[in-house]
Amino acid sequence: FEDFDGNGILDVLVWTVRNRSIDWLAGQGDGHFGPRVELIPQIQGTPLVGDFDNDGDLDLIVETFSGIQLYENQSIANGD
């Protein structure tokens, strides 16, 4: 659980091994989450989450069929 979109509400990233994808569920602020959204299909290795670009938000590194990919979190403070 982390606030991936910067709106102050905890979200969930799910690594689905069977589908080999990274999915995101946005926190609704009431203990529930929005629908599952597939963010990254066909990953090969274990995803890493961290602030890799040193801008204060969480980013994602995954290995795909195309190679190692950095997905920079581009959200702004209000979650838009």
C-alpha positions as CSV (number, residue, x, y, z in Angstrom):
1,F,0.0,0.0,0.0
2,E,1.3,3.4,-1.0
3,D,-0.1,6.7,-2.2
4,F,1.0,6.3,-5.8
5,D,-1.1,9.1,-7.3
6,G,-0.2,11.7,-4.6
7,N,-3.8,12.4,-3.4
8,G,-3.2,11.4,0.2
9,I,-5.1,8.1,-0.1
10,L,-3.4,4.7,-0.1
11,D,-3.4,2.7,-3.4
12,V,-2.4,-0.8,-4.3
13,L,0.0,-2.1,-7.0
14,V,-0.6,-5.8,-7.7
15,W,1.9,-8.0,-9.4
16,T,-0.1,-10.8,-11.0
17,V,2.2,-13.7,-11.7
18,R,-0.3,-15.7,-13.8
19,N,-1.0,-12.7,-16.1
20,R,2.6,-11.4,-15.8
21,S,1.3,-7.9,-15.3
22,I,1.4,-5.0,-12.9
23,D,-2.1,-3.8,-12.0
24,W,-3.2,-0.7,-10.0
25,L,-6.2,-0.2,-7.7
26,A,-6.8,3.4,-6.7
27,G,-7.8,4.0,-3.1
28,Q,-11.2,5.5,-2.7
29,G,-10.6,6.9,0.8
30,D,-13.3,4.8,2.4
31,G,-11.4,1.6,2.8
32,H,-12.4,0.4,-0.8
33,F,-10.5,0.5,-4.0
34,G,-11.5,1.3,-7.6
35,P,-11.4,-1.2,-10.4
36,R,-8.2,-3.0,-11.3
37,V,-6.4,-1.3,-14.1
38,E,-3.6,-3.2,-16.0
39,L,-0.6,-0.8,-16.1
40,I,2.2,-2.9,-17.5
41,P,1.6,-6.2,-19.3
42,Q,4.1,-9.0,-19.9
43,I,6.7,-8.4,-17.2
44,Q,9.5,-10.9,-16.7
45,G,11.1,-10.3,-13.4
46,T,10.3,-9.0,-9.9
47,P,9.1,-5.3,-10.0
48,L,11.0,-2.7,-7.9
49,V,9.3,0.3,-6.4
50,G,11.3,3.3,-5.2
51,D,12.0,7.0,-5.8
52,F,14.5,6.3,-8.6
53,D,14.4,9.9,-10.1
54,N,14.7,11.6,-6.6
55,D,11.6,13.7,-7.0
56,G,9.8,12.6,-3.9
57,D,7.3,10.1,-5.4
58,L,7.4,6.4,-6.1
59,D,8.5,5.0,-9.5
60,L,8.5,1.5,-10.8
61,I,11.3,-0.6,-12.5
62,V,10.3,-3.8,-14.3
63,E,11.8,-6.2,-16.8
64,T,9.7,-6.7,-19.9
65,F,10.3,-8.5,-23.2
66,S,11.7,-5.2,-24.4
67,G,14.3,-5.0,-21.6
68,I,14.4,-3.1,-18.3
69,Q,11.9,-0.3,-18.1
70,L,11.7,2.7,-15.7
71,Y,8.2,4.0,-15.2
72,E,8.5,7.5,-13.6
73,N,5.5,8.6,-11.5
74,Q,4.3,11.7,-13.2
75,S,1.5,12.5,-10.7
76,I,1.3,15.9,-9.1
77,A,0.5,16.6,-5.4
78,N,-3.3,16.7,-5.8
79,G,-3.4,13.3,-7.5
80,D,-4.2,14.5,-11.0
